[in-house]
Amino acid sequence: MTLLQAYIFREWFWTLLAVTAVLLIVLMGVFLGELLNDMADGRVPAGLLGIQLLLNLPDALSKILPLAGFVAVMWGLGRMYRDHEMVVMRSSGFSWLMLLRPLALLVLPVAVLLLVLTFVVAPRAAQKSDAALEEALRSAALWGLQDGRFHIMQGGDFVIYVERLDTEGRTLENVFVRQQDGLRTKIWQAATGEYWVDTTTGNRFLKLTDGQITDALPNARDLRVLQFERNDIMLPEPAMRTDEERLEARGFTELVTQGGAEASAELQWRLSPALAVIVLGLLAIPLAHSDPREGRSSRVVLGILAYALYANTLYLCRAWVAGGELPPALGLWWVHALVFISALWWLRRQGRMVGRS
């Protein structure tokens, strides 16, 4: 590379790192909020906060890296236009074609990284996340249940109290459960309890032994008390999902073997970030171009609109392919091809206009 190309590459590279860090913090903050909400509702064990955040990193990176590359190229070139650096470069014979080499050095390694993330790392992380969740939901301790404290679920409609837990968090002693089912209130009291999970449906159950059920209506005299040796209660809002619903946890070979519209949509979706970072990098070059008297806000708005249109169209096409409304042969490919051709046309047209001026 020439000195100018190396200078532009460094500008883009450090901007890419900065934007990626900022977007990652924002996205992980959103995920943390959703995770805390799930924990408060009892859908995710409280003991899995750290591991769930860590295992979500590959998926988060695959989502933000294409946008970060797009912003880095636009931001870096935009600053050079505002500071009149590009004017000086062009007066010394620097053409728009010379931008392609530093762009390739920036986006191609990122595209390879995205392929590794989407096809290898993210599916394995999703599998480990599901396995950790399944194992944790078998343990009352990891699920968030503590000795001598009330565990509230479903906004207070389902409450569990345990006097004592064993060291593994599986066996409960002196269990109290209150469930609000419409107007009717059910109260379980049992000497012992134990968690178990239905591996077929993913539903969690609490097996109670040696206890009684009290069933009553408010302001009514019909009070029913039933003694039991064993009674299984299905815990509300199970967080586990079956393999059929977790396409993102399946490997490349499994998806190819499975076939069908949903598998095709998932495969094309995993390939999209790597293609998008290249297409968006090319599109950012003409989008960043501005005249000395042109305001900065118009280019920023145009860039936001272009990215939003591109990303939302991909989301729609993914849903259409999975639902059978769009043939997999057309799939998401036409969106990438259309934006890629538009970027090349715009880039070439801008190069001709600059050459004439």
N, C-alpha and C positions, 0 to 999 in steps of 0.2 A: 504494500500500500504506500501511497504518497503520504507526505506529512499532513496534508489537509484531510485526506481520507482517514488517517489514524486519529486526527483531532476530532473529526465528526463521530467516529466509532466510540471514542472515549466518552464524548458527550452523551451519546445514546445509551451506552452501557451503564454509566453511573446513574443516569436518570431512570433506566429500567429497574435497577436495584432499589432505588428510593421509592419509586411508584409501587413496586411489588411489595415492599415492606409496609407501606401505608395501606394498600388495599388488603393485604393479608390480615393486618390488625383489625381493620373494619369488618371483614368477612368473618373472622374468627370471633369477634365480639358479638356479631349477630347470631352465630351458631351457639355461642356460650349462653346468650339470652334464651334461645329456644331450648337448649339443654337444661338450663336451670328451671324453666317452666315445666318441662317434662318430669324433672325430678320432684318438683313441688306437687305435681299431680300423681306421682307414683308410677309413671310409665318407664322411667329409667332409674336404676339404682344410683344412690348418691356416691357410692364408692368408686364409680367408673368415670368421674368427671375428667381426671387428667388423661386417662388412656383414650377416652372418646375424643377429646380435643386433639390428641396426637395423631390418632388414626384418621381424623378428618382432614389433616394437612394436605395429603396428596390430592384429594378431590378439590380442596380449596385452591391449591396452586394451579391445577388444570383449568380452573375457571377464570383466574385473574391474570395469568401470564399473557394470553392474547391481548387483553385490554391494556395491560402494562406496557407491552411492546408498542402498541398503537399510540399510547399517550407519550411514551419516551421519544418516538420519532417525531411526532407532531410538536412536542414541547421543545426538543432540541433544535429542530429546524426553525420553529417559530421564533425562538430567542435569537438565532443567527440572523433572521430576516429583520427583526426589530432593531438589533444592534448594527445593522448594515454590513455584517460580516459576509453574507452571501453575495452582496454587490461587489465587494472587493475580490472574493474568490472568482466570481464569473469574469471580472475584468482581467483576471490573470489566466483565463482559459479553462476554468473549472466548469465542466458541463454537467447537466443533470444525470447523464449516464454514469458519471463517476460516483454518484451516490449509491449505485446498486451494489458495489463491492462491499463497502462497510455495512450496508443493510443486510446483505447475505451473511456476512460474518456475525451479525447480531441475531437474526431470526432463525437461521438454519440450526444452530446448536440448540436454541430454545425449542424449535419444532421437534428435534430428536428427543430432548428431555420430556416434552409433552407426550410423545408416543410411548416412552417408557412409563411415565406416570399413569396414563389412561389405560394402557393395555396390560401392565404388569403390577405396578405398585398400588394403584388405587383399588383394583379388584381384591388383591390380597389383604389390603387394609380393611376393606369392607367385610371380608370373610372373618378376619380376626376380631373386628368389632362385633359382629353377630355372635361369634363364639364366646367372646368375653361377656356379652350381654346375657346369653343363654346360661352360662355358668354362674354369673352373678345373681341372676334371678332365682337360682336354686338356694341361695344363701340369704337368710333374713338380715344378717349383719351388713352385707354389702348392699342390700336393697334399701338400707336406711333405717331399719327397725332397731331401736335401742331399748335397753332395759329401763322399765319404769317411765316410759314416755309414750304419749299418744301419737300414732302415725295416721295423719288425715289424708284421705284421697277423695276424688270426685267432689271437691268443694265442700267437704264435710258430710257427704252422704254415706261415706264408708270410712269407719274409724277402727283401728286395731290398737290394742294395748297388750303388752307382754310384760309379765313380771320379771322373767329371767330368760336369757338365751344361753345355749351351750357355746363352747369355745369356737366351733365351726360355724355357728350361726344357722344351723339347720333345724334344730329341735327347740321348741318353745315351751315354756312352762307357765301355767296359769294365764290362759289367753282369754281376752275379752274382745268381742267384735260387735260393732253396732252398724247396721245397714238400714238406710232409709229408702224404701221402695214405694214411691208415691206417698200416700198418707200413712201407710203401714210401716211400723218400726219393728225390726227384728234384732234380737240381741242373743248372741252366742256366748256361752261361758264353758270353757273346757279346761281339763287338767293339763293336757299337753297338746301340742300342735306340731305339724311338720310340713315343709314346702315340697311340692313336686310339680313337674312341668310335663304337659302332654306334648310329646315330641312331634306328633302329627299336626296338631293345630297351633302349637305354640302357646296355648293358654296356661296360665299359672293357677295352681290350686293350693288351698290351705286345708290340710287334713287335720280335723279336730277329733280328739278321742276323750271319752268319759266326761260328758258334759250335758248341757241342756239348752234348748232354744225357747226364748220368750217372744211371742208374737202378739202385737197389740195395735189397736187403732187409737188415735188421740180422742179423749173425752168419750171413750166407749168402755163398756163393762166386759166385753168379750176378750178375755185374756187367756191365751193358750200357752201352755208350758209342755214341752216335749223332751223327755230324756233320750239320750242316744249313747251308743258305744263308739260309733264313728260317723262323722258327717264332713263331707268335702265341700268347701266353698270356693267358687271360681273368683279369683281376684279380678277387679275391674281393669279395663284398658290395658290389655297385654301389649307390651312393646315389641315382642318378637314377631318376625315375619317369616313366612315360609320361603323355601328356595325359589318357588315359582314367581314370587313377587320381588325377589332381590336379583334382578338381572345385572345390576351394577356389581354384584359380588361374584359373578361368574367369570371364568377365564375365557380367553380367546378361543381355545379349542372347544370348550363347551358350547359357546354361542354358535360357532360354525357347525358343530354337530347337531345342535338343536334345530337350526333353520327357522323359517317362518318370518312373519313381518316384524314381530317384536325384537327378535334377535338381530335382524338386519338393521333396524332402527338404532339399536344399541351399538352395534359395530360402527355404523356411520357416525354416530354421535361421539364415540371415542376417538375417531380419526379427525373430527372437526376442529378441535383446538389446535392441532399441529398445522392444519391447512389454514386456519383462521389467522394465526400469527404471521404467516407469510403474506396472505392476502391483505391483511390490515396494515402490515408494514409498507407494502407498495402503495396502498391507498393513502397513507399518512403523508407521503411526500408531496403530492399535488395539493392535498388539503392544507398543509402547513405553509404553502406559498402565499405570500402577501406583498402587496405593493407598499412603498414607504408611507403613503398617506392613508392606507387602509387600516381600519380599526381592528383590534384583536378579537373583539367579542363575536364578530360574524364567523370567523374561522372556528372558534371554539364551539359555537352553536351548531355549525355545519358538521363538525366532527362528531359531536354527541348524537346528532340525528342519524348520521351515516352508521355509526356503531349500533345504535338502538335498532335501526331498521334491519341491519345484517343479523344481529343476535336474535331478535324476535322472530324473524323469518326462519332461522334455523330451528328454534324451539317449535314453531308451528309445523314445520315439515317433519320434524321428529315425531310429533304426535300423530300426524297424518299417516306416516309410514307405519307406525306401530298399530294404528287403527285400521289399516288396510285401505285408507282413502287415497293414498298416493303409492304408485308402484315403487318397490325398492330400487329398481334400475334407474329411476329418476331421482328419487330420494332427496338427499341433501346436496347431491353433487351439483345440481343446476344453480343453487344459491352461490356456492363457492365460485363456480365458473363465471357466473354473471358479474359478481363483484370483482373478480380477478381481471376479466376483460375490460370492465369499466375503468379499473385503476390503470391498466396499461394504456388505454386510449387517452385518458385524462393526462397521464404522465407524458405521453408523447406529444399531445397537443400543447401542453404547457411548455415543453422543451422547444417546440417550434416558435411559439409566441415569444419566448425569452430570446431565442436566437435572432429573431427579426428586430427586436428592440435594441 
